[in-house]
Amino acid sequence: MRRTNVLCAAAGIVVSALAVVSPAQAGYYLIRWDNTHVCQVWSEGLSMKPLRWPSDYEVVSKPLPTFSAAMDVKEKMRQQGHCTW
């Protein structure tokens, strides 16, 4: 029984260490709605895709690592006139 507890504890430590070394990180990307040209930051970590009704959208950026990076790209696209808001 004691060996089983030690084995389980060691396995838990290994799994925790692997999770710290390579965390699962969701990316973000920008979508632009076709009827309003409003750009929106969307997370790949969400289980659903944006609803394509009553308007459609297109992905207008490559995946970005952080939300703040996505917001920076959104602001640059707004200043260039690609997004309205």
C-alpha atoms as one frame of an Amber mdcrd trajectory, in Angstrom:
protein
   0.000   0.000   0.000   2.828   2.371   0.826   4.514   1.759  -2.545   1.262
   2.539  -4.340   0.982   5.880  -2.561   4.570   6.766  -3.444   4.000   5.774
  -7.070   0.818   7.871  -7.300   2.568  10.865  -5.745   5.485  10.559  -8.175
   3.113  10.298 -11.131   1.270  13.418  -9.939   4.501  15.373  -9.680   5.557
  14.334 -13.189   2.196  15.307 -14.690   2.286  18.667 -12.890   5.821  19.341
 -14.125   4.830  18.593 -17.714   1.856  20.914 -17.436   4.105  23.739 -16.252
   6.686  23.172 -18.987   4.207  23.112 -21.861   0.968  24.861 -20.934  -1.932
  24.635 -23.334  -2.376  28.188 -24.545  -5.355  29.279 -26.559  -4.665  31.678
 -29.381  -6.715  34.677 -30.418  -7.621  35.987 -33.830  -9.624  38.810 -35.341
 -12.857  38.334 -37.203 -14.645  41.029 -39.230 -18.414  41.005 -39.637 -19.447
  41.570 -43.249 -22.480  43.800 -42.678 -20.903  46.293 -40.232 -17.148  45.760
 -40.780 -16.725  45.660 -36.999 -13.694  43.635 -35.944 -13.892  41.374 -32.916
 -11.263  39.420 -30.998 -12.170  35.734 -30.831 -10.509  33.079 -28.698  -9.635
  29.653 -30.088 -10.156  28.316 -26.574 -13.918  28.694 -26.869 -15.784  25.538
 -27.740 -18.083  27.261 -30.249 -17.364  29.247 -33.369 -19.130  32.595 -33.864
 -22.669  32.232 -35.161 -22.844  33.028 -38.887 -26.399  34.297 -38.713 -27.801
  36.936 -39.437 -24.404  38.151 -40.650 -21.322  36.340 -41.871 -17.739  36.955
 -40.801 -14.247  36.372 -42.093 -11.003  35.782 -40.221  -8.746  38.769 -40.903
  -5.634  37.911 -38.863  -3.299  35.064 -38.173  -3.565  33.454 -34.719  -2.082
  35.702 -32.041  -0.634  34.444 -28.737  -2.256  36.914 -26.307  -5.389  39.007
 -25.991  -3.370  42.220 -25.772  -1.546  41.376 -29.014  -4.918  40.825 -30.685
  -6.170  44.173 -29.377  -3.038  45.897 -30.747  -3.647  44.398 -34.195  -7.317
  45.385 -33.994  -6.383  48.995 -33.213  -3.902  49.131 -36.119  -6.534  47.748
 -38.491  -9.045  50.313 -37.229  -6.576  53.156 -37.850  -5.923  51.851 -41.377
  -9.662  51.767 -42.113 -10.048  47.987 -42.341 -12.313  47.915 -39.264 -14.945
  50.419 -38.222 -14.709  49.862 -34.487
